[in-house]
Amino acid sequence: MSIPFQDSSIQGNFTAEEFSINFVGKELFYSRQTLREVQNEFGVATHRIDSIQSLPVCPSSGSGRVIIVDQMSLDDLIARPKAYKDCVGSGSVAFAYRKDEAARFLFEHWDRNTYGEIGYLPMNVSPDVWRSILRLLLHEEFYMPCFLADSVAANDGQPKHDHPAISAAADPHPIYSKLTPREKQVLQLVSKGQSNKIIASNLGITEHTVKLHIHNVVGKIGVSNRTAAAQFFFEVAPNEAHEMAVD
């Protein structure tokens, strides 16, 4: 599916019904070429806006949006998180960063208890990895850089604000609880000895996305390879997880 590209930084191009990817930041960071490539790759309306004020609130009847906030807007994102969440509807917010310190600062100050999860989109990775992370966001899966996962582990699984998204309430093991539902599915299939290609086929995703999930998993649970990750699954996953359905 190919959608004709338009420069959507102009007011009036947004509709309540459209699912869209919206880059908040200057054209210096999100060029027309970048937006065009994203729109052609994913077949989703893609816009760039200078600030969140240019994007209308997403009504409850809308299909939601993905909003990617540039590092230069970090202070505003922290100061007015509700304004950003109101504009995504059933979609998701992600933070595009070039410096690890900026991502770490947001992680420590974002109130997940009130505003839910936020994704991270590194801008200094290869194009294939960048597109894979963006694909996760479109499916409401959130990428967490390893250095943030390590900081969680160093604090016994609790960031500074005691965010419930990292709590162990839902699962018996606190580290296993940090994994998203999709990461748990991938880990389960890894524990069965399945290759990335087979896992991708079973889950209906690309091999690049499988690799990204495995990268996230090994970083979160603190192991170095898939064999150790499989052993971790057998040791800590609840019994029902070993037979859980794969969507």
Sequence and secondary structure as in RCSB ss.txt:
>XXXX:A:sequence
MSIPFQDSSIQGNFTAEEFSINFVGKELFYSRQTLREVQNEFGVATHRIDSIQSLPVCPSSGSGRVIIVDQMSLD
DLIARPKAYKDCVGSGSVAFAYRKDEAARFLFEHWDRNTYGEIGYLPMNVSPDVWRSILRLLLHEEFYMPCFLAD
SVAANDGQPKHDHPAISAAADPHPIYSKLTPREKQVLQLVSKGQSNKIIASNLGITEHTVKLHIHNVVGKIGVSN
RTAAAQFFFEVAPNEAHEMAVD
>XXXX:A:secstr
       TTSTT   TT  EEEEES TTTS HHHHHHHHHHH SEEEEESSGGGS    TTS  EEEEEEGGGHH
HHHH HHHHHHTTTTSEEEEEESSHHHHHHHHHH  HHHH   EEEESSS HHHHHHHHHHHHTT     HHHHH
HHHHTTT  TT  GGG SSSSSSHHHHTS HHHHHHHHHHHTT  HHHHHHHHT  HHHHHHHHHHHHHHHT SS
HHHHHHHHHHHS GGGGG    
